[in-house]
Amino acid sequence: MKLYTIDTGFFKLDGGAMFGVVPKAIWHKTNPADDRNLCTWATRLLLMEDGQRLTLIDTALGDKQDAKFFGHYFMHGDASLDSSLASLGFHRDDITDVILTHLHFDHCGGAIKREGEKLSPAFKNARFWSNETHWNWATVNPNPREKASFLSENILPIYESGQLHFLSEDQNRFDSNMEMRFVYGHTEAMMLPQINYKGKTILYMADLLPSVGHIPLPYVMSYDVRPLITMDERQSYWKEIVEHEYILFLEHDPVFECCTLQNTEKGIRLKETFKLSEL
């Protein structure tokens, strides 16, 4: 089995929203903001090749929205999903499976492409994996807090294509090397892929840990629908991560791909950062 980092560029979000109640005087040291108070974030994906499947975890923002939409997010950078796949000798049509950790637009927008007025899956040969609990949360009656992040054009065409499949907490094993963990603070039933790789455990953090700047337990995003649950989840996971020496894959950190954690006098903090290719 091989794992690859798929860089798809950067976007910007408000620093205050990303760090919740943490004062700017603290968070700007790790994540400096521009004159609009916007911080840069990566859209970094993970690709897993095992000889039978070519699995992509999340799909970033995509490019089908209009200029007004993208004007809020200032997408930039030289990398794209297609160029990153091509650099490894792959094409999006080679993808057999797409795991969507959750259905916020910056994680699933690239799942669907627009051709004229037609919306269709951007990975025509892939099965798309979500879970029924989160799917219903996003589609049946989305709450006002998250509704702007659950865009129907990103989600419904997956179902309409017949390519949608579900995992669950009871049936959470994707294959012999990967299982799904479920968390409920950021949004209902967000999935964290946990992968066995070269004798190590890699945990894909999605929005449970956006960046190394978010490691202290209270550094919870304002986007989280249940921030106190997020803190409880983080406390439990951080202990497990340190105890078992997990490697964390960071989807949004603008600089670092992977990190480890350690116990310190101030609590659990950053230990090391490195590239996935260094494993």
C-alpha atoms as an extended CHARMM CRD file, in Angstrom:
* protein
*
       279  EXT
         1         1  MET       CA              0.0000000000        0.0000000000        0.0000000000  PROA      1               0.0000000000
         2         2  LYS       CA              1.1340000000        3.5410000000       -0.7760000000  PROA      2               0.0000000000
         3         3  LEU       CA             -0.0800000000        6.8890000000        0.5580000000  PROA      3               0.0000000000
         4         4  TYR       CA              0.2990000000       10.1910000000       -1.2700000000  PROA      4               0.0000000000
         5         5  THR       CA             -0.3730000000       13.7950000000       -0.3440000000  PROA      5               0.0000000000
         6         6  ILE       CA             -2.6280000000       15.5660000000       -2.8390000000  PROA      6               0.0000000000
         7         7  ASP       CA             -2.2080000000       19.3390000000       -2.7120000000  PROA      7               0.0000000000
         8         8  THR       CA             -5.0620000000       21.3330000000       -4.2490000000  PROA      8               0.0000000000
         9         9  GLY       CA             -4.0510000000       24.8710000000       -3.3120000000  PROA      9               0.0000000000
        10        10  PHE       CA             -5.0860000000       27.2960000000       -0.5810000000  PROA      10              0.0000000000
        11        11  PHE       CA             -8.0530000000       29.4060000000        0.4760000000  PROA      11              0.0000000000
        12        12  LYS       CA             -8.7610000000       31.9910000000        3.1740000000  PROA      12              0.0000000000
        13        13  LEU       CA            -11.1200000000       32.0980000000        6.1360000000  PROA      13              0.0000000000
        14        14  ASP       CA            -11.6080000000       34.5640000000        8.9510000000  PROA      14              0.0000000000
        15        15  GLY       CA             -9.0590000000       33.9750000000       11.6960000000  PROA      15              0.0000000000
        16        16  GLY       CA            -11.5030000000       34.7470000000       14.4700000000  PROA      16              0.0000000000
        17        17  ALA       CA            -13.9870000000       32.2020000000       13.1560000000  PROA      17              0.0000000000
        18        18  MET       CA            -11.2480000000       29.5990000000       12.9110000000  PROA      18              0.0000000000
        19        19  PHE       CA            -10.1000000000       30.0630000000       16.5020000000  PROA      19              0.0000000000
        20        20  GLY       CA            -13.3640000000       30.7680000000       18.3180000000  PROA      20              0.0000000000
        21        21  VAL       CA            -12.8840000000       32.3570000000       21.7380000000  PROA      21              0.0000000000
        22        22  VAL       CA             -9.0740000000       32.4230000000       21.5020000000  PROA      22              0.0000000000
        23        23  PRO       CA             -7.8300000000       36.0410000000       21.2440000000  PROA      23              0.0000000000
        24        24  LYS       CA             -6.1290000000       37.1480000000       18.0490000000  PROA      24              0.0000000000
        25        25  ALA       CA             -3.0980000000       38.2310000000       20.0950000000  PROA      25              0.0000000000
        26        26  ILE       CA             -2.4990000000       34.5120000000       20.7060000000  PROA      26              0.0000000000
        27        27  TRP       CA             -3.5190000000       32.7670000000       17.4760000000  PROA      27              0.0000000000
        28        28  HSD       CA             -1.8720000000       35.2150000000       15.0900000000  PROA      28              0.0000000000
        29        29  LYS       CA              1.5300000000       33.9560000000       16.2650000000  PROA      29              0.0000000000
        30        30  THR       CA              0.9500000000       30.6110000000       14.5480000000  PROA      30              0.0000000000
        31        31  ASN       CA             -1.5500000000       31.6600000000       11.8660000000  PROA      31              0.0000000000
        32        32  PRO       CA             -0.9500000000       35.2870000000       10.8480000000  PROA      32              0.0000000000
        33        33  ALA       CA             -3.8770000000       37.1310000000        9.2930000000  PROA      33              0.0000000000
        34        34  ASP       CA             -3.9250000000       39.6050000000        6.4190000000  PROA      34              0.0000000000
        35        35  ASP       CA             -5.4090000000       43.1210000000        6.5870000000  PROA      35              0.0000000000
        36        36  ARG       CA             -8.9180000000       41.6300000000        6.2850000000  PROA      36              0.0000000000
        37        37  ASN       CA             -8.3160000000       39.3140000000        9.2400000000  PROA      37              0.0000000000
        38        38  LEU       CA             -8.2150000000       36.3420000000        6.8640000000  PROA      38              0.0000000000
        39        39  CYS       CA             -5.8080000000       33.4370000000        7.4180000000  PROA      39              0.0000000000
        40        40  THR       CA             -4.5180000000       31.0850000000        4.7430000000  PROA      40              0.0000000000
        41        41  TRP       CA             -5.5390000000       27.4270000000        4.8970000000  PROA      41              0.0000000000
        42        42  ALA       CA             -4.5470000000       24.4270000000        2.8130000000  PROA      42              0.0000000000
        43        43  THR       CA             -6.8780000000       22.0580000000        1.0260000000  PROA      43              0.0000000000
        44        44  ARG       CA             -4.6810000000       18.9800000000        1.3790000000  PROA      44              0.0000000000
        45        45  LEU       CA             -6.0920000000       15.5570000000        0.5520000000  PROA      45              0.0000000000
        46        46  LEU       CA             -4.8630000000       12.0030000000        0.9930000000  PROA      46              0.0000000000
        47        47  LEU       CA             -4.6610000000        9.3420000000       -1.7260000000  PROA      47              0.0000000000
        48        48  MET       CA             -4.3410000000        5.6400000000       -0.8990000000  PROA      48              0.0000000000
        49        49  GLU       CA             -3.2130000000        3.0600000000       -3.4880000000  PROA      49              0.0000000000
        50        50  ASP       CA             -3.4210000000       -0.5960000000       -2.5200000000  PROA      50              0.0000000000
        51        51  GLY       CA             -3.2930000000       -2.4420000000       -5.8410000000  PROA      51              0.0000000000
        52        52  GLN       CA             -7.0540000000       -2.9000000000       -6.0490000000  PROA      52              0.0000000000
        53        53  ARG       CA             -8.4110000000        0.4640000000       -5.0210000000  PROA      53              0.0000000000
        54        54  LEU       CA             -7.3020000000        4.0490000000       -5.5220000000  PROA      54              0.0000000000
        55        55  THR       CA             -9.0270000000        5.9320000000       -2.7140000000  PROA      55              0.0000000000
        56        56  LEU       CA             -9.2050000000        9.6960000000       -2.3040000000  PROA      56              0.0000000000
        57        57  ILE       CA            -10.1090000000       11.2310000000        1.0610000000  PROA      57              0.0000000000
        58        58  ASP       CA            -12.1000000000       14.4540000000        0.6060000000  PROA      58              0.0000000000
        59        59  THR       CA            -12.1970000000       16.5530000000       -2.5710000000  PROA      59              0.0000000000
        60        60  ALA       CA            -11.5700000000       20.1960000000       -1.5110000000  PROA      60              0.0000000000
        61        61  LEU       CA            -13.7020000000       23.0810000000       -2.8700000000  PROA      61              0.0000000000
        62        62  GLY       CA            -13.7930000000       22.2360000000       -6.5600000000  PROA      62              0.0000000000
        63        63  ASP       CA            -14.2440000000       24.9230000000       -9.2040000000  PROA      63              0.0000000000
        64        64  LYS       CA            -17.9210000000       24.9090000000      -10.2220000000  PROA      64              0.0000000000
        65        65  GLN       CA            -19.1940000000       27.8090000000       -8.0920000000  PROA      65              0.0000000000
        66        66  ASP       CA            -19.3860000000       31.3130000000       -9.5250000000  PROA      66              0.0000000000
        67        67  ALA       CA            -16.9570000000       34.2030000000       -9.0620000000  PROA      67              0.0000000000
        68        68  LYS       CA            -19.1090000000       35.7400000000       -6.3160000000  PROA      68              0.0000000000
        69        69  PHE       CA            -18.8480000000       32.5850000000       -4.2310000000  PROA      69              0.0000000000
        70        70  PHE       CA            -15.1090000000       32.1970000000       -4.6770000000  PROA      70              0.0000000000
        71        71  GLY       CA            -14.6500000000       35.9100000000       -4.0300000000  PROA      71              0.0000000000
        72        72  HSD       CA            -15.2700000000       35.1590000000       -0.3490000000  PROA      72              0.0000000000
        73        73  TYR       CA            -12.5300000000       32.5450000000       -0.1200000000  PROA      73              0.0000000000
        74        74  PHE       CA             -9.5990000000       33.8830000000       -2.1620000000  PROA      74              0.0000000000
        75        75  MET       CA             -8.4350000000       30.5730000000       -3.5880000000  PROA      75              0.0000000000
        76        76  HSD       CA             -4.7900000000       30.6830000000       -4.6080000000  PROA      76              0.0000000000
        77        77  GLY       CA             -1.7120000000       28.5470000000       -5.2200000000  PROA      77              0.0000000000
        78        78  ASP       CA             -0.2360000000       26.6460000000       -8.1250000000  PROA      78              0.0000000000
        79        79  ALA       CA             -1.4240000000       23.1450000000       -7.1870000000  PROA      79              0.0000000000
        80        80  SER       CA             -4.7060000000       21.5720000000       -8.2110000000  PROA      80              0.0000000000
        81        81  LEU       CA             -6.2340000000       18.1690000000       -7.7330000000  PROA      81              0.0000000000
        82        82  ASP       CA             -5.6420000000       17.2540000000      -11.3690000000  PROA      82              0.0000000000
        83        83  SER       CA             -2.0450000000       18.4710000000      -11.4300000000  PROA      83              0.0000000000
        84        84  SER       CA             -1.2370000000       16.6610000000       -8.1870000000  PROA      84              0.0000000000
        85        85  LEU       CA             -2.7620000000       13.4310000000       -9.4810000000  PROA      85              0.0000000000
        86        86  ALA       CA             -0.9100000000       13.8100000000      -12.7920000000  PROA      86              0.0000000000
        87        87  SER       CA              2.4130000000       14.2730000000      -11.0000000000  PROA      87              0.0000000000
        88        88  LEU       CA              1.8930000000       10.7780000000       -9.5560000000  PROA      88              0.0000000000
        89        89  GLY       CA              0.8080000000        9.2680000000      -12.8680000000  PROA      89              0.0000000000
        90        90  PHE       CA             -2.9040000000        9.2130000000      -12.0610000000  PROA      90              0.0000000000
        91        91  HSD       CA             -6.0740000000       10.7250000000      -13.5050000000  PROA      91              0.0000000000
        92        92  ARG       CA             -9.3280000000       11.4390000000      -11.6860000000  PROA      92              0.0000000000
        93        93  ASP       CA            -10.9580000000        8.6600000000      -13.7170000000  PROA      93              0.0000000000
        94        94  ASP       CA             -8.5910000000        6.2130000000      -11.9940000000  PROA      94              0.0000000000
        95        95  ILE       CA            -10.1550000000        6.9410000000       -8.5900000000  PROA      95              0.0000000000
        96        96  THR       CA            -12.2270000000        3.9750000000       -7.4270000000  PROA      96              0.0000000000
        97        97  ASP       CA            -13.4320000000        5.3620000000       -4.0920000000  PROA      97              0.0000000000
        98        98  VAL       CA            -13.9490000000        8.8200000000       -2.5760000000  PROA      98              0.0000000000
        99        99  ILE       CA            -14.3560000000        9.1150000000        1.1740000000  PROA      99              0.0000000000
       100       100  LEU       CA            -16.1010000000       12.2930000000        2.2880000000  PROA      100             0.0000000000
       101       101  THR       CA            -15.2690000000       13.0200000000        5.9270000000  PROA      101             0.0000000000
       102       102  HSD       CA            -18.2480000000       15.3850000000        6.0070000000  PROA      102             0.0000000000
       103       103  LEU       CA            -20.2990000000       17.4620000000        3.5890000000  PROA      103             0.0000000000
       104       104  HSD       CA            -19.1060000000       21.0230000000        4.2400000000  PROA      104             0.0000000000
       105       105  PHE       CA            -18.2870000000       22.6820000000        0.9150000000  PROA      105             0.0000000000
       106       106  ASP       CA            -14.5160000000       22.8490000000        1.4610000000  PROA      106             0.0000000000
       107       107  HSD       CA            -14.4140000000       19.0720000000        1.9200000000  PROA      107             0.0000000000
       108       108  CYS       CA            -16.8360000000       17.8510000000       -0.7430000000  PROA      108             0.0000000000
       109       109  GLY       CA            -17.1370000000       20.6530000000       -3.3430000000  PROA      109             0.0000000000
       110       110  GLY       CA            -14.7430000000       18.9180000000       -5.7160000000  PROA      110             0.0000000000
       111       111  ALA       CA            -16.8970000000       15.7860000000       -5.7620000000  PROA      111             0.0000000000
       112       112  ILE       CA            -19.1650000000       17.3350000000       -8.4000000000  PROA      112             0.0000000000
       113       113  LYS       CA            -18.3110000000       19.0840000000      -11.6690000000  PROA      113             0.0000000000
       114       114  ARG       CA            -20.3720000000       21.4070000000      -13.8030000000  PROA      114             0.0000000000
       115       115  GLU       CA            -20.6040000000       20.9750000000      -17.5760000000  PROA      115             0.0000000000
       116       116  GLY       CA            -22.8730000000       23.6840000000      -18.8990000000  PROA      116             0.0000000000
       117       117  GLU       CA            -26.0180000000       23.3610000000      -16.8060000000  PROA      117             0.0000000000
       118       118  LYS       CA            -25.3410000000       19.7370000000      -15.9200000000  PROA      118             0.0000000000
       119       119  LEU       CA            -23.9390000000       18.6430000000      -12.5610000000  PROA      119             0.0000000000
       120       120  SER       CA            -22.3140000000       15.2320000000      -12.3720000000  PROA      120             0.0000000000
       121       121  PRO       CA            -19.7360000000       13.3550000000      -10.2840000000  PROA      121             0.0000000000
       122       122  ALA       CA            -16.1840000000       14.5440000000      -10.9450000000  PROA      122             0.0000000000
       123       123  PHE       CA            -14.9640000000       10.9620000000      -10.4140000000  PROA      123             0.0000000000
       124       124  LYS       CA            -17.0960000000        8.9900000000      -12.8120000000  PROA      124             0.0000000000
       125       125  ASN       CA            -15.7470000000        5.5600000000      -11.8660000000  PROA      125             0.0000000000
       126       126  ALA       CA            -15.7640000000        6.0240000000       -8.0980000000  PROA      126             0.0000000000
       127       127  ARG       CA            -17.9880000000        5.0040000000       -5.2440000000  PROA      127             0.0000000000
       128       128  PHE       CA            -18.6150000000        7.8930000000       -2.8540000000  PROA      128             0.0000000000
       129       129  TRP       CA            -18.6270000000        7.0630000000        0.8580000000  PROA      129             0.0000000000
       130       130  SER       CA            -20.4410000000        8.9930000000        3.5770000000  PROA      130             0.0000000000
       131       131  ASN       CA            -22.6030000000        7.7960000000        6.4650000000  PROA      131             0.0000000000
       132       132  GLU       CA            -26.3710000000        7.8810000000        6.7100000000  PROA      132             0.0000000000
       133       133  THR       CA            -26.4300000000        9.8700000000        9.9500000000  PROA      133             0.0000000000
       134       134  HSD       CA            -24.3740000000       12.7220000000        8.5470000000  PROA      134             0.0000000000
       135       135  TRP       CA            -26.0300000000       12.5580000000        5.1310000000  PROA      135             0.0000000000
       136       136  ASN       CA            -29.4640000000       13.0360000000        6.6940000000  PROA      136             0.0000000000
       137       137  TRP       CA            -28.1050000000       15.8100000000        8.9280000000  PROA      137             0.0000000000
       138       138  ALA       CA            -26.9280000000       17.6800000000        5.8350000000  PROA      138             0.0000000000
       139       139  THR       CA            -29.8310000000       17.0180000000        3.4920000000  PROA      139             0.0000000000
       140       140  VAL       CA            -33.1290000000       16.3710000000        5.2850000000  PROA      140             0.0000000000
       141       141  ASN       CA            -33.3950000000       19.5150000000        7.4070000000  PROA      141             0.0000000000
       142       142  PRO       CA            -30.0290000000       21.2870000000        7.6980000000  PROA      142             0.0000000000
       143       143  ASN       CA            -29.7680000000       23.5970000000       10.6870000000  PROA      143             0.0000000000
       144       144  PRO       CA            -29.4370000000       27.3600000000       10.0680000000  PROA      144             0.0000000000
       145       145  ARG       CA            -25.9050000000       27.4050000000       11.5000000000  PROA      145             0.0000000000
       146       146  GLU       CA            -24.5320000000       24.9770000000        8.9010000000  PROA      146             0.0000000000
       147       147  LYS       CA            -26.9360000000       25.4310000000        6.0050000000  PROA      147             0.0000000000
       148       148  ALA       CA            -24.5800000000       27.7370000000        4.1000000000  PROA      148             0.0000000000
       149       149  SER       CA            -21.8910000000       25.0290000000        4.2040000000  PROA      149             0.0000000000
       150       150  PHE       CA            -24.1920000000       22.2410000000        2.9710000000  PROA      150             0.0000000000
       151       151  LEU       CA            -24.6310000000       23.2260000000       -0.6760000000  PROA      151             0.0000000000
       152       152  SER       CA            -27.1300000000       21.0780000000       -2.5320000000  PROA      152             0.0000000000
       153       153  GLU       CA            -25.1100000000       21.2250000000       -5.7620000000  PROA      153             0.0000000000
       154       154  ASN       CA            -22.2150000000       19.5410000000       -3.9460000000  PROA      154             0.0000000000
       155       155  ILE       CA            -24.3030000000       16.8150000000       -2.3710000000  PROA      155             0.0000000000
       156       156  LEU       CA            -27.4970000000       15.7980000000       -4.1820000000  PROA      156             0.0000000000
       157       157  PRO       CA            -25.8520000000       14.8590000000       -7.5140000000  PROA      157             0.0000000000
       158       158  ILE       CA            -23.8560000000       12.1960000000       -5.6560000000  PROA      158             0.0000000000
       159       159  TYR       CA            -27.0980000000       10.5250000000       -4.5700000000  PROA      159             0.0000000000
       160       160  GLU       CA            -28.7370000000       11.0180000000       -7.9610000000  PROA      160             0.0000000000
       161       161  SER       CA            -25.7970000000        9.3480000000       -9.7150000000  PROA      161             0.0000000000
       162       162  GLY       CA            -26.2960000000        6.1010000000       -7.8070000000  PROA      162             0.0000000000
       163       163  GLN       CA            -22.6540000000        6.1970000000       -6.7050000000  PROA      163             0.0000000000
       164       164  LEU       CA            -23.3600000000        6.9360000000       -3.0290000000  PROA      164             0.0000000000
       165       165  HSD       CA            -22.5730000000        4.3420000000       -0.3510000000  PROA      165             0.0000000000
       166       166  PHE       CA            -22.7190000000        4.4690000000        3.4330000000  PROA      166             0.0000000000
       167       167  LEU       CA            -20.4780000000        3.3630000000        6.2570000000  PROA      167             0.0000000000
       168       168  SER       CA            -21.6220000000        3.3290000000        9.8780000000  PROA      168             0.0000000000
       169       169  GLU       CA            -20.2390000000        3.0950000000       13.3770000000  PROA      169             0.0000000000
       170       170  ASP       CA            -21.3000000000       -0.5590000000       13.4340000000  PROA      170             0.0000000000
       171       171  GLN       CA            -19.8060000000       -1.2510000000       10.0100000000  PROA      171             0.0000000000
       172       172  ASN       CA            -16.9030000000        1.1630000000       10.0040000000  PROA      172             0.0000000000
       173       173  ARG       CA            -14.1630000000       -0.8530000000        8.3380000000  PROA      173             0.0000000000
       174       174  PHE       CA            -13.4510000000        0.3420000000        4.8110000000  PROA      174             0.0000000000
       175       175  ASP       CA            -10.8150000000       -2.2860000000        4.0500000000  PROA      175             0.0000000000
       176       176  SER       CA             -8.0810000000       -4.2370000000        5.8370000000  PROA      176             0.0000000000
       177       177  ASN       CA             -5.9590000000       -1.0990000000        6.2510000000  PROA      177             0.0000000000
       178       178  MET       CA             -8.5390000000        1.5720000000        7.0690000000  PROA      178             0.0000000000
       179       179  GLU       CA            -11.4510000000        2.0760000000        9.4300000000  PROA      179             0.0000000000
       180       180  MET       CA            -13.5870000000        5.1210000000       10.2200000000  PROA      180             0.0000000000
       181       181  ARG       CA            -13.7440000000        6.8900000000       13.5400000000  PROA      181             0.0000000000
       182       182  PHE       CA            -16.7720000000        9.1250000000       14.2190000000  PROA      182             0.0000000000
       183       183  VAL       CA            -16.9170000000       12.4770000000       16.0150000000  PROA      183             0.0000000000
       184       184  TYR       CA            -19.8850000000       14.7480000000       16.7080000000  PROA      184             0.0000000000
       185       185  GLY       CA            -18.6630000000       18.1640000000       17.8510000000  PROA      185             0.0000000000
       186       186  HSD       CA            -17.7490000000       19.8560000000       14.5780000000  PROA      186             0.0000000000
       187       187  THR       CA            -20.7920000000       18.4430000000       12.8130000000  PROA      187             0.0000000000
       188       188  GLU       CA            -22.9420000000       15.3480000000       13.2030000000  PROA      188             0.0000000000
       189       189  ALA       CA            -20.9850000000       12.1220000000       12.5530000000  PROA      189             0.0000000000
       190       190  MET       CA            -17.8620000000       13.4820000000       10.8760000000  PROA      190             0.0000000000
       191       191  MET       CA            -15.6310000000       10.5780000000        9.8380000000  PROA      191             0.0000000000
       192       192  LEU       CA            -11.9140000000       10.3760000000       10.6100000000  PROA      192             0.0000000000
       193       193  PRO       CA            -10.1640000000        7.7180000000        8.5020000000  PROA      193             0.0000000000
       194       194  GLN       CA             -7.6510000000        5.7330000000       10.5490000000  PROA      194             0.0000000000
       195       195  ILE       CA             -5.0370000000        3.9800000000        8.4320000000  PROA      195             0.0000000000
       196       196  ASN       CA             -2.4350000000        1.3050000000        9.1990000000  PROA      196             0.0000000000
       197       197  TYR       CA              0.6770000000        2.2430000000        7.2200000000  PROA      197             0.0000000000
       198       198  LYS       CA              4.2070000000        0.8780000000        7.4910000000  PROA      198             0.0000000000
       199       199  GLY       CA              3.5930000000       -0.3090000000       11.0170000000  PROA      199             0.0000000000
       200       200  LYS       CA              2.2410000000        3.0730000000       12.1060000000  PROA      200             0.0000000000
       201       201  THR       CA             -1.2500000000        4.5020000000       12.6180000000  PROA      201             0.0000000000
       202       202  ILE       CA             -2.2010000000        7.5770000000       10.6280000000  PROA      202             0.0000000000
       203       203  LEU       CA             -5.3030000000        9.4980000000       11.6550000000  PROA      203             0.0000000000
       204       204  TYR       CA             -6.8030000000       11.8520000000        9.0630000000  PROA      204             0.0000000000
       205       205  MET       CA             -7.8950000000       14.7720000000       11.2340000000  PROA      205             0.0000000000
       206       206  ALA       CA            -10.3610000000       16.5880000000        8.9270000000  PROA      206             0.0000000000
       207       207  ASP       CA            -11.7590000000       19.4370000000       11.0770000000  PROA      207             0.0000000000
       208       208  LEU       CA            -11.0790000000       17.9340000000       14.5030000000  PROA      208             0.0000000000
       209       209  LEU       CA             -7.5840000000       19.4440000000       14.1990000000  PROA      209             0.0000000000
       210       210  PRO       CA             -7.3970000000       21.9890000000       11.3600000000  PROA      210             0.0000000000
       211       211  SER       CA             -3.7760000000       23.0080000000       12.0460000000  PROA      211             0.0000000000
       212       212  VAL       CA             -0.9710000000       22.6770000000       14.5780000000  PROA      212             0.0000000000
       213       213  GLY       CA             -2.0910000000       26.0700000000       15.8600000000  PROA      213             0.0000000000
       214       214  HSD       CA             -5.2870000000       24.3830000000       17.1210000000  PROA      214             0.0000000000
       215       215  ILE       CA             -3.6750000000       21.7550000000       19.3680000000  PROA      215             0.0000000000
       216       216  PRO       CA             -4.5300000000       23.2790000000       22.8130000000  PROA      216             0.0000000000
       217       217  LEU       CA             -7.9050000000       21.8710000000       23.8540000000  PROA      217             0.0000000000
       218       218  PRO       CA             -9.8780000000       25.1720000000       24.0050000000  PROA      218             0.0000000000
       219       219  TYR       CA             -8.7780000000       26.1950000000       20.4870000000  PROA      219             0.0000000000
       220       220  VAL       CA            -12.0910000000       25.1560000000       18.9380000000  PROA      220             0.0000000000
       221       221  MET       CA            -13.4640000000       26.7150000000       15.7760000000  PROA      221             0.0000000000
       222       222  SER       CA            -16.5790000000       28.8860000000       15.8510000000  PROA      222             0.0000000000
       223       223  TYR       CA            -17.8870000000       26.6890000000       13.0410000000  PROA      223             0.0000000000
       224       224  ASP       CA            -18.3070000000       23.7270000000       15.4070000000  PROA      224             0.0000000000
       225       225  VAL       CA            -21.9550000000       23.0870000000       16.2220000000  PROA      225             0.0000000000
       226       226  ARG       CA            -21.1800000000       21.5180000000       19.6160000000  PROA      226             0.0000000000
       227       227  PRO       CA            -17.9510000000       23.1040000000       20.8760000000  PROA      227             0.0000000000
       228       228  LEU       CA            -18.0580000000       21.4790000000       24.3150000000  PROA      228             0.0000000000
       229       229  ILE       CA            -18.4040000000       18.0560000000       22.7160000000  PROA      229             0.0000000000
       230       230  THR       CA            -15.4960000000       18.9280000000       20.4370000000  PROA      230             0.0000000000
       231       231  MET       CA            -13.3880000000       19.6760000000       23.5130000000  PROA      231             0.0000000000
       232       232  ASP       CA            -14.3510000000       16.3630000000       25.1050000000  PROA      232             0.0000000000
       233       233  GLU       CA            -13.5590000000       14.5060000000       21.8830000000  PROA      233             0.0000000000
       234       234  ARG       CA            -10.2400000000       16.2480000000       21.5070000000  PROA      234             0.0000000000
       235       235  GLN       CA             -9.2660000000       15.4710000000       25.0990000000  PROA      235             0.0000000000
       236       236  SER       CA            -10.0170000000       11.7720000000       24.5780000000  PROA      236             0.0000000000
       237       237  TYR       CA             -8.3450000000       11.5950000000       21.1790000000  PROA      237             0.0000000000
       238       238  TRP       CA             -5.2770000000       13.5900000000       22.2220000000  PROA      238             0.0000000000
       239       239  LYS       CA             -4.6470000000       11.1360000000       25.0810000000  PROA      239             0.0000000000
       240       240  GLU       CA             -5.0020000000        8.1650000000       22.7260000000  PROA      240             0.0000000000
       241       241  ILE       CA             -2.8140000000        9.8240000000       20.0910000000  PROA      241             0.0000000000
       242       242  VAL       CA              0.0300000000       10.4050000000       22.5400000000  PROA      242             0.0000000000
       243       243  GLU       CA             -0.2800000000        6.9720000000       24.1500000000  PROA      243             0.0000000000
       244       244  HSD       CA             -0.1950000000        5.0920000000       20.8460000000  PROA      244             0.0000000000
       245       245  GLU       CA              2.0680000000        7.5200000000       18.9460000000  PROA      245             0.0000000000
       246       246  TYR       CA             -0.3550000000        8.1720000000       16.1140000000  PROA      246             0.0000000000
       247       247  ILE       CA              0.6680000000       10.3010000000       13.1620000000  PROA      247             0.0000000000
       248       248  LEU       CA             -1.8430000000       13.0300000000       12.3420000000  PROA      248             0.0000000000
       249       249  PHE       CA             -2.5150000000       14.0500000000        8.7340000000  PROA      249             0.0000000000
       250       250  LEU       CA             -3.5360000000       17.7140000000        8.5700000000  PROA      250             0.0000000000
       251       251  GLU       CA             -5.9940000000       18.7660000000        5.8800000000  PROA      251             0.0000000000
       252       252  HSD       CA             -5.9260000000       22.5240000000        6.4730000000  PROA      252             0.0000000000
       253       253  ASP       CA             -2.5680000000       23.4390000000        8.0100000000  PROA      253             0.0000000000
       254       254  PRO       CA             -0.9750000000       25.9130000000        5.5520000000  PROA      254             0.0000000000
       255       255  VAL       CA              2.5560000000       24.5800000000        6.1440000000  PROA      255             0.0000000000
       256       256  PHE       CA              2.6550000000       21.1700000000        7.7970000000  PROA      256             0.0000000000
       257       257  GLU       CA              1.3400000000       17.8910000000        6.3640000000  PROA      257             0.0000000000
       258       258  CYS       CA              1.7640000000       15.6580000000        9.4030000000  PROA      258             0.0000000000
       259       259  CYS       CA              2.4790000000       15.9700000000       13.1040000000  PROA      259             0.0000000000
       260       260  THR       CA              2.7540000000       14.0450000000       16.3480000000  PROA      260             0.0000000000
       261       261  LEU       CA              1.7770000000       15.0950000000       19.8730000000  PROA      261             0.0000000000
       262       262  GLN       CA              3.4140000000       14.8140000000       23.2850000000  PROA      262             0.0000000000
       263       263  ASN       CA              2.7190000000       15.4700000000       26.9480000000  PROA      263             0.0000000000
       264       264  THR       CA              4.2290000000       18.6870000000       28.3360000000  PROA      264             0.0000000000
       265       265  GLU       CA              3.8890000000       20.7550000000       31.5120000000  PROA      265             0.0000000000
       266       266  LYS       CA              1.2750000000       22.8530000000       29.6760000000  PROA      266             0.0000000000
       267       267  GLY       CA             -0.7020000000       19.8390000000       28.5450000000  PROA      267             0.0000000000
       268       268  ILE       CA             -0.5880000000       17.9750000000       25.2460000000  PROA      268             0.0000000000
       269       269  ARG       CA              1.2880000000       19.9470000000       22.6380000000  PROA      269             0.0000000000
       270       270  LEU       CA              3.0770000000       19.5800000000       19.3100000000  PROA      270             0.0000000000
       271       271  LYS       CA              5.9730000000       17.1290000000       19.1710000000  PROA      271             0.0000000000
       272       272  GLU       CA              7.1720000000       16.9330000000       15.5600000000  PROA      272             0.0000000000
       273       273  THR       CA              6.0920000000       17.9950000000       12.0740000000  PROA      273             0.0000000000
       274       274  PHE       CA              7.0820000000       16.3070000000        8.8210000000  PROA      274             0.0000000000
       275       275  LYS       CA              5.9420000000       15.3550000000        5.3330000000  PROA      275             0.0000000000
       276       276  LEU       CA              4.0280000000       12.1700000000        4.6570000000  PROA      276             0.0000000000
       277       277  SER       CA              6.7400000000       11.1410000000        2.1800000000  PROA      277             0.0000000000
       278       278  GLU       CA              9.2810000000       11.0700000000        5.0450000000  PROA      278             0.0000000000
       279       279  LEU       CA              7.6290000000        8.0430000000        6.6530000000  PROA      279             0.0000000000
